Amino acid sequence: MRFSINVPNFGDFADPRNVATVAAAAEQAGWDGLFVWDHVLHRHHQGRPFGDPWMLLTAAALATSRIRLGTLLTPVPRYRPQQLARQVATLDHLSGGRVTFAAGLGGPIEDEYRSFGDAAEPRLLAERLDEGLDLLGRFWSGRQVNHHSRHYEVRDVTLLPATVQRPRPPVWIGGFWPRRAPMRRAARWDGAAPLFETARHGQVPDVAEVRELVGYVRKHRTAGAERPFEFVLGGATPPDAAQARDMIGPLRDVGATWWDERQVQTGPDLDRLQPVLRRIEAGPPVV
């Protein structure tokens, strides 16, 4: 099992220098990854400064040499695929092939889409997500792309350089369980990073629900089933090592492969640097 730290892209973490500090501390303390949020607007947190996640991850890449880096998660329908492909490929080169790309619809949908005059119907956004993911994979290949479909058109385009990771960076898909459609989408890619209707961000999911989800995704794995597949869960672990082990061990036993630590993200320290650094320096749970 591998362990990551998760931080928002606002408050103290809108400053790339603070994210670089967090990334360096996480690498030194033995964590395996750092993931940041990807929001342009989140009205629940309005009044705080927000940073661009790809600039934040650039600072993290320059401060580290080992840990995985990425967003949890990027709302692909909010981007133009060619722009997003460039950003991810550039970060993959800068980091020496350490990018993990997590994707979904994002949210809050009203804030992130309708506030800017964009369509916000979930079915339409899901179509754009699937079409956008297909285009990203093709752009990252470094081969010529021609594409004409409902939402995007590409004419004789080759985006270079291709990503360092071949055939592309790992792609994880997020969504709320027990909604089935996002997890069927995840089964077509490289990982599932679910939230749960019964355990929101920062809360530890129920083992029985995780077992059901893992079984559902594995049932729907077809193309690329020979590649490693990650099940990414998260929440806040207690400081006591034995208690943390008792919490995460059963999740690992039913299939979880990553634990994304969201230690302070259910309280007032959500976007403050020092509490996150204290948790990082204590090291990842030992399972």
N, C-alpha and C positions, 0 to 999 in steps of 0.2 A: 504494500500500500504506500502511496506517496501523499505528500502533505503540502498544501499551499496556503498562502495568506491572501485575503481578499479585502480590498479597500475601495471606497467610493472615489469618484473623480471630482469631488467638490470639497469645500472646506479647506482644511490644511493640505489635502491631497490634490487640490487644484494647482499647487506649486510643483513643477517637475523636480525641483531640488529635494523636496520632502519625499517624493516617491522614489527618487534615487537613494535617499538615506534608508528608506524602508527596504528597498530591494537588496542593498548591500548588507544590511543587518540580517535579512532573511537568509541570504546565501551563507553568511558566516555562521548562523545558528543552526544550519542543517536542514532548512526547509527546501522543498523541491520546486516551488513555483510561486509566482506572484501574479494575481489577476486583479484588474481594475474594472470598475463599472464604465459603461458607455452611455452617458446621458447628455443631451443638449439642454433639455428642460425637464425639471421634476418639481412641480409646484409645491409639493409637500416640503421641499428643501429650498424654496425660493428665498432670496436674500443672501445666500451663500455664493461665493465664487465657484465657477465650474472650470475645469481644465479639459483640453482635448485629450482623449485617452491615448492616441497614437504618439502625441508629443510626450505624455507622461511615461509611456512604455519605452520611448527612445532614451529618455534619461535613465530608466531602469536598466536598459540594455548596456549603456555605457558604463554603468556602475557595477556590473556583474559579468560572470563568465560561465556560469553553470546552470542556474535555475531557469525553468520554463517561464515564458512571459506571454500574457494575452489578456483579452477582455472576457468578462463573464457578465453579460454577453453583449455582442454587437447586433443592433437591430438592422439587419441587412436591407430591408425595404426602405429605410430612411436614407440610404446612400445611393450614389451612382456606382454600379459595379466596377467600372474602370478605375474610378478614383480609389475605391476601397482596395482593389487588387494591387494598385501601386503602393499604397500605404503598407499593406501587409508584407508584400515582397521586399520593400525597402527595409522594414524592421527585421525580416527574416535574414537578410544579408548582414545587417548591422550586428545582429545578435549571434551570428554564426549558426543559424538554423535552430533557434530555440523558441519559435513562435508556436503557440497553440491558438487556433481560431475558434471561438465559441459564438454561435449565431442563434438568432430567434427573432420574434416579432418585436421584442423590447416592450417598453412601457414606462409610465402610464401612456396608453395609446392616445388619449385625448391630448396630453401634454406634448408628446413627442411628434405627433403627426398633425392633428387637426389645428393645433395652435399656429401652425405655419401654412395652413391652407391645403394640406395634403389629405388624401383619402385615408380613412381610418377604419374601414370595414375589415374585420379580421379575415374573412375569406379572401378578399382582394390582397391584403397584405401577405397572407400565406402563399398565394400564387407568386407574388413578387419575391418572396423569400426563396421558394424553390427554384424559380428561374434565375434569380441572382446567384444562388449557390452554384448552380450548374455553370454559369458564366465565370465565376471566380475560379473554379477548378480549371477551366479551360484557359483563362488568362494566365494563371500561375504556371501552366505547362511551358510557356514560351513558344507555343505553336500558333499558327495563324488561326484566327477565329472569325467565322461568319455565323451570324445568328439573326433570325427574324422570328419573333413570336409576339405574344399579346402585349408584353410590357417593355421589352428591350429590343433594340436592333443594333447589330454590329456588322460593319462591312470591311472585310479584309484587314483586320487589325492583329498585329503581333506586339505584345507587351513584353519588353525585355528590361532587366534580366528576369528569367524565371526564378522561382523561389529556390533557395538552397535545398530545402527538404523536397525529396522526390517520392511520389509524384506531386506532392503538395504538402503544406503543413497539415497536421491533424485537425479535423473539423469536429467539434462537439456541438450538439444541438440541445437547446434548453426548451423548457415548457413546463406547464403545471400538470402534475399527475393528480387525479386519474384521467385526464384528457388523453385520449389514445393517439390522435393524429400527430402531435409533436414527437411522440416516442416512436411511431412508425417512421417518421422522417429521420430521427436519430439513428434508427437501425440501418439506414442507407449510408451512414457516414462513419465516423470513428469514435463516437462517444455520446453519452447521454448525460446532461447536466440538469436534472430536474429540480424544480421546486415542488412543494406538495401543498394541496389545498388545506391539509390538516397541520402543516408545519411550515410557516412562512419563513422568510429570510432570517437566518440566525437561529432557527429552532431545529432541533434534531428530529429527523423523520422516524416514523414507526417502522420497526424491523419487518413486520408483516407486509406493510405497503411496499417497502423496498424489495422484498422477495418477489412480490407480485409484479412489480415493474421490471425487474431484471428478467424474469421469466417471459414477460410479454415481449420485451425487446429482443431477447435471444430467439424467440419463436419467429420473429420477423426479419432476422438477419439473413440476407441472401448474397447479393453482390458484395465482394470484398470481405466475405466472412472469414477468410484466412488471415486477415490483418488483425492486430491487437485492437480490442475494443475497451473503452474506459467507461466506468460508471462513477460519476463525480457527485458526491454528496457533500453537504456542508452544514455547519451550525457552530455553536459555541461549546467548547469542551471545558469541563471544570479544571481548576488548577491542580487538583490532586491527581497524580499519575495513575493510580489504581482505578479511580472513578472514570477517568478519561478512557482507560483501556476497556472498562466494562461497558462504556457507552459506544465506542467505535468498533470494538471487536466483533460483536454480533452483526454489524453492518458489513464489515469485511467478509465475514463468513458467508453471507448471502450474495456476495458479488461486488461490493463496492471496491474500487481500485484507487480512488483519490478521495482525500478528505480536505475540503476547503474551509479553513478556519475563519469564522465570522464572529470573533470573540466579543467585540464591543458594539456590534452593529444593531443591537436592539435597544440601545440606551442613548443618553446624551453625549457619549464619547464617540459616536458614530464617525465623525469627520475630524477627529483630533489626533495629532501625530503621536504624542507621548504615550497614551494608553496602548496604542497599537505597537509601538516599539517595545514596551514592557512585555507584551504578550509574545512578540517575536523572539525576544532575547531569552525567554523561558524555554524556547525550543519546541519542536513539534511533539505531539503525543507519541508515545511508544506503544505499538500494538503488536 
